[in-house]
């Protein structure tokens, strides 16, 4: 019983830490309001195109944007899906660079 409670508490703390820390999250003073709005627009545009595309699972791939640099993360079912996600991201107006950290599930 004690072990299960301890494991549950540790898991809860780890999950809370992961949810509050963002890899490309914008913090105060990092960019202007205009740049933040541009980044939000880029992220929204990419996610919308993921939803429209039958080759990409929009729920499995996360998109974060900072100063025009897009970071893709999550899981793809195939190399084709990973490549399609990157291609879609690069095609959105305002994207300066794409970091594709999507892992292909075996």
Buried (B, 14 or more C-beta within 10 A) or exposed (E): EEEEEEEEEEEEEEEEEEEEEEEBEBEEEEBEEEBBEBBEBBBEBBBEBBEEBEBBBBEBBBBBBBBEBBBBBBBBEEEEBBBBBBBBBBEBEEBEEBBBEBEEEE
